[in-house]
Amino acid sequence: MKREPSPPMPHDRTPPGATAPETAATEAAPTDSAPGCRPRRSRLRRRLAAGLAGVLALAVGGTAGLLWFAAGRLVRPMDDTPLNTYIVASAPGTVTLPATADSRYPGTFGLIWQDKETDRRHHGTLGPVLASDDDTVTRELTADTPPVPRAEAKVIVTVWNSDPGRALGLDHQDVTYPGELGPMPAWFLPGTGTTWVIQVHGLGAGRAAGLRTMSQLHDLGHPVLDITYRNDPGAPRDSSNTRHFGDTEWRDLDAAVRYARDRGATGVVLLGHSMGGGIVETYLQRAADTSAVRAVVLDSPALDYRATLDTIVSGLGLPAPVAALQAGIVGLRSDVDLDDIDALAANRRTGGPQQPVLLFHGTGDTVVPYATSAEFARDWPDKVGLVTVEGASHTGAWNADPIAYAEELAAFLARHT
């Protein structure tokens, strides 16, 4: 990890135009005096134009349909993370996977795989790389159920998928805090201090994402509240049952902060991952009272959703105009104006962060662009400290080097709580 970010390299995402080469005619054209020539050519041209229009309509319609479907996956809470690799072999304490950037990357990760017979998904913890060649990678695996060869799988950043007690042996409580839609489930981990850490997960994740930092926060004495928000599995739903990217979820975080204060917290630290970071920033911009917030920790935060969609679309090899179309569809399906939740622009309008911010981001993030975090840090160098993790994936800074992450986090909390 390093604290001085390298400026993002500019790149032109606009695809070059293509022009059809002109070809010389190989047959003599009919003369204007030929009987029936002009009507026939006119009919052919009309048919060609109609055919091209039909093809174009099908292409545009097909693209729009795919974008509508993709937007639905973004806005609808889902638990079916697509699997993109498979199990080559397994043995007690190890698993072998095809050699990919994800399977080769050093650190600590989760592994999910699907049982072909039952369709049930299993979860394990991936440890160090033990062996590799051009085709495969073998790593340590801790799992209750060993995977079978050819099972579909995926390497993920969520290391544990249970609760703090089963995953980490921590004595936690299952609590609810009163949100405007009803009781919101949360994990509460008591601590010896009075500055609580409220953890806010991202899109497609859950409270288990916060387990990575929970043991350290407990050792530092901080009470931890790991929250759900509206439309999460097990949480109250609004009428849309869609994600609003912080535009409404910030009110659930506001309720969680009040819950902490009502139970003796003298201050809070807000820790948000991905969309959770965007929720934190929207809360700080809109809440009537943020005086309890002592500090903010953001991990791969969604600070500009248009830039995020641009990164996703570019990563798929699609032309830049598709990103603008996708942004419009996402806004339509979520009923959110993405400009209203642009944290970079909001901070510029209001004079910047009021609390110290520690920001983790990996340069290998293909979901939320590293450039937005670098921009945030450049805008407010006296308030925002950026920890750059070379090559780390989306919210993968902890996974890449848990010890270095813990050292940065502990030093920041010692200074500001």
N, C-alpha and C positions, 0 to 999 in steps of 0.2 A: 504494500500500500504506500501511496505517496500523497502528500498534502498539497503539492503544487500541480494543478491540472495542466495538461497540455492542451493548447487551443485546438478545437476540432478542425479537421481539414475541410476546406470548402469543396463542394462537389456539385456538379450540374446534374440534377435529376431529370431535366427535360430531355426526352428522347429526340434524337435528330429526326427531321422530317424525311420521308421517303417519297421519291417521285418515280413514276413509271417511265422507263426509257421509251423514246420514240422509235418506231420501226418503219422502215420504208415499205410501201405497198409492193406486193409481188405480183399482183394481177392488175390489169388495166381496169379502171373504174368505168362503169357504164356512162355513156354520154347523156347530157340533159335531154337530148331528143328521143332517147329510148322510151318507148311507150310503157307506162306504169312504173318507171324507175323511181320517181320522187315519192309517190305514195308508199311503195314498198320499203324504201330506205327510211321514211318517216315512221312506218310501223315498226321496223326493226329497232330504231332508236328508242321509240316509246317502250317497247318490250324490254330492251336492255336497261333503260332507266328504271322501269318498274322492278325488274329483277334485282338491280343493284340496291334500290331503295328497300326491297324486301330483305335482302341479305343484311343491309345495315341495320334495319329495324330489329332483325333477329339477334344480331351481334350486340346491339345496345341493350335490347331487352334481356338477353342472357346475362350480360355483364351486370346490369342493374339488379337482376334477380339474385345473382351470386352475392353482390354487395349487400342486398337486403338481408339475405341469410346470414352473412358474416356479421352484419350489425346486430342481428338478433342474438348471436352468440356473445357479443360484447355486453348487451344491455340486460340479457336474461340471466338470473342466477343459475349456474349449472355446476354439476359435480362430475361431468364426464370428460375430464381432460383427455384430449386425443393422444393416443399412444403412437410413437413414431419409431420404435426400434423393437428388438425381440431378444429373447434369452437364447444364447448359443449353447451354454452348458452351465451347470451349477454343481457344487460340491459343498460339504459342510463348511460353512463360514466363508464361502467365496461364490462369485458369479462371473460368468464370462459373457461379454456383450460384443456386438460389432464395434469396430474402431470408428468412433465419430468424435467431433470436437467435444461433445457433452461427456461421453464416456471416458475420454482421455484427461479431461480437465482435473487437476489436483484439488484436493479438499474433501469436504464432507457433504454428502448429498443424500436425498431420498431416492428410492426406486419403487415405482409401482408397476405391477404386472397383472394380467387378467387371466383367470382360470378359464380355459376353453370350454370345459364341461358345464360349469356353473355360472359363468360370466361374472363371478365375484372378483373384485379387485383386492389385491394384497399389497402390503407396504413393507419396505425394509429400509435399512440405513446403509448407504454405501460409504466405505472407508477408503484407505489408500489404494493406489494402483499397485498391484503385485507383479504383474507381467503384462507385456503388450508386444504386438508385432504389427505388420501392415494391415492385418485383417481383424484382429480381435484385441480386447482389453479385459484383463482379469483383475477384479477388485475384491476387497473384503466386503462381506455382506452380513449384516445382523438382521435376522428375520425369524419370526415364529414358524412360518411356513416356507419351505424352500421352493423357489420357482422351478418350473419344468421347462425343458428345451422347447423352443419355438413359440413359447408364450409371448404375446405382444406386451411391450413394456415401454417405460419412459423414465429418464433421469430427471428429477425435479429438485427444486430448492427446499421444499418442505421436508425436513429431516425426519420428523415424527408426526404421526397423524392421530394421536390419541390425546388424552388430557394430561395436565402437568403431573398428576399422581402416577399414572401408568408409564408415561414417557420418561419422567425425570425423578420420580420418587419424592415430589414436592407436595407438602400438605396444603392443598388449595381448597377453596370453597366454590361451589356452583351457586351463583347469585343472580339476581335480576336487578336492573336499575330502571326507574320509571321513565320511559320515553313517551313522546306524544301519541304514539300509536299503541302503546301498551308496554307490558314488562319486557325488557330486552335482556336476553341471557348474557352472562359474562363469567369469566373465571377471575376469582380474586385470590391473590397470594399475599397473606399478611407479611408485614415487615416491621422492623424496629424503628424506622424513621417515620417522618410525617410528610415527606414529599413523595407523592404517589407517581408512578409511571403508568400512563394510560396508553395501551397499544392498540393500533387501528390497522387491521389487515387490508389487503388489496383485492382487486377484482380477480375472481377465480380462485382465491385462496380462502382461508378461514382462520379462526383463532390459532390453529396449530402453527401458523407462520410465526407467531410470537414466542413459541417455545424455544427458539434458538437463543434468545437473549434472556429468557426468564431465570435461569439458574444464576447467571451473573448478577442480575438486578436483585435477586433474593440475597445473594452473598453480600451485596453492597448495602443491604438493609432497606431497600425501597419496597413499599407495598406496590403490588402490580395489579392493575385491572385490565384484563384482555377482553375487549368488547366485541359484540356483534352490533350490526346496525340493520335498519329496515330492509326487508326482502332477503336477508340471509336465511339459510336453512335453519328452522327452529325459531326464528325471530318474527315479530309481527310484519305483515305485508301491507303495503298501501294498495290503492285500487289498480295501479299499473303493473305491479310486480316486476318492475324493471329497475336497473341501476340508473341513477341520475348523476353519477360521477362527482358527488359532493354537493350538488345543488340543493338536495334535500337532506342527505345523510349527515351534513354538518350539525343539524339540530339534534341528532342522536348523540353525537360527541358532546354537544353542549349539555345535554342531560346527564351524560356520564361524568362530566366535570362537576356539575352540581351535586351529584351523588357522592363523589369523593369528598367534596367540601363538607357536606352534611355529616359525613362519617369521620371527620377529624383531620382531613388533609389540610395542611397549611400552604401547600403549593402542589402543582402538578408539572410533570414533564410529559409532553405529547410525542409519541413515537409512531410514525406512520410509514407503512410500506406501500409503494406504488400508488394505486388509487387512494389508499389510506393516507398517504402524504398529501394528496390533493384535497382530501376531506379536511385534514388538519389546517391547511392553508386557507380553505374557504371558511372554516370556523373562525380562524383568527381575523379574517376580513369582515365577517358579518355578525358575530356574536356581540351582544350588548355589553358583556363584561368578560374580559379575558385576563383580569388582573391576577388570577390564580396561576397563570402559566409562567413558570420560571425559565423553561428552556424547551427547545424543539429538536427532535432527531428525525431526519428524513432519510429513507433508504429507497433509492431509485424512484423518486417522487414524480407523479404525473402533474407537472407544472403547466403544461401547455398541451391540450388534447389534440389540437390540430397538428402539432409537431409529432405527437405520438402516432397518429393515424398515418401521417406522411412517412414515418419510419417503417411502420408495418407494411404499407403498400409498396414502398421502395424495396423492402426486403423480399417481397414476393415477385419482384421483377416487373411490376406493372408501371405504366407511365404515370407521371406526376399528376395529370388532371384527374386520375382516378381517386387520388387522395382527397381532393376537394369534393368530389361526388360522394365519397364514403363519409366524409365529415358531415355533409348535409343529411345523408341517410341516418347516421348515428344520432344527429341532433333531432331529426324527425321522430325516430323510434323511441328516444329517451325523453322527448319533450324538453330538451335543454338547449339553450344557446351556448355553444362551446366558448364563445367569447366571454360569457358571464363567469366562467370558472377558470379563466386564464390567470393563474397565480402570478406569473411574471409581470403581466400588464397591471394586475391589481396592486402589486407591491410598488410599482413605479408611480401609480396614481396616488398612493397613500404615504409615500415616503419611506417604504421599506420595512423590513421586519422590526418589531418592537422587542423581540426576545432573541437571545443568541441561538443560532442554528448550527447543528452539526449535520452534514450531508454526506452520505455514502453513495457512490455510484461507480459501476463498472463500465469500462470502455467497450466491452463486448455485448452491451445491452442492445438487443434487436427489437425491443418493444417500446420502452421509453428512452428517447435519445439522451445520451450522456451530455450532449451539447446544451440541453436546457438547464441541467444542473450547473455546468460550467458558467453559463450565462448568469444564472442566479448568484453564484459566488462572485463573479466579476462586478455585477451591479452593486453588491453590498459587501465589500471585502471586510468591513469592520464588524459585521454581524454574522456572516455566513462562512463557516469553515468547511471546505470540500475535501473529502478523502477519496482519492482516485484509486480504483482497484483495476489494474491492467488486465484486460481480457475477461473480467467477471461478467456473468450473464445478468439478466434482469433479476433484481433483488438477490443477487448471488454474492454480494461482498462478504457476508459472514461465512458462507460456505467455502469461499476461496481460501480464507485464512482466519479461522475463528479466533485465534490468539491475538493477531494484530487488530482485528475488529474490537475485541474486548478491551484492549489497551486504549484505543482511541475513545471508546465510549466511557470507560472509567475516568479517564483524565478530564473529559468534557463535563461529566456529572459532578466531579469533585470541584471544578471551578464554578459551577453555576447552581448547585443545590446545597 
